[in-house]
Amino acid sequence: MRGVSNRPPLWYTIQAVVGTLVEETALVIIVIWVLPYFGIRAPLWVLAILMVALATLAYVRYRLGRTTFFLPRREYAESLVGCEGTVTSPLKPEGYVKVQGVLWKASCADKHLDAGIEVIVLEVDGLKLLVAPKNRA
C-alpha cells in the first residue's frame, strides 16, 4: 500500500542520533576532564563500558518511542462520547461542564440545567459538547 511506512519520521531518527551523540560527548567530557579535576581517575575501559551502556539505553528509548508512531490515532474529544461530567455553570442552553477534569463548553437540548447536575456526553461538535442529564439519558 502506498504511503504506509514501517519507519518513524525522519526528524525522530535525526533527533535520536543527535541526542545520543550529545549524551556520549557529555559522558566523555565528564570522565576525561571533570572527574580528574576532583581527583577521580577512571580507566578507559570504564569509559568504554559506560559509553556502550549509554548507547544501549538510547537504542532502547528509540525503539520504545518509535512504536508510538504506529498506534491508531483517536481524537480526544470524540473519545468523550458516553463519558459523565458535571455542569459547572448553568446551561441555558449553553454553559460549561467538567468532563474528565477538563472544562468544556456545552449545550443541552433541555432548556436549562443548573450547576452541579450530572450529565452524559451525547455528541461532540468541534470543541463543544452536546450533553443530557444523566438520569434522562
Secondary structure, DSSP 8 states (H G I E B T S, - for coil): -TT--SS--HHHHHHHHHHHHHHHHHHHHIIIIIHHHTT----HHHHHHHHHHHHHHHHHHHHHHHGGGGS----TGGGGTT-EEEEEE-BSSEEEEEETTEEEEEEESSS-B-TT-EEEEEEEETTEEEEEETTT-
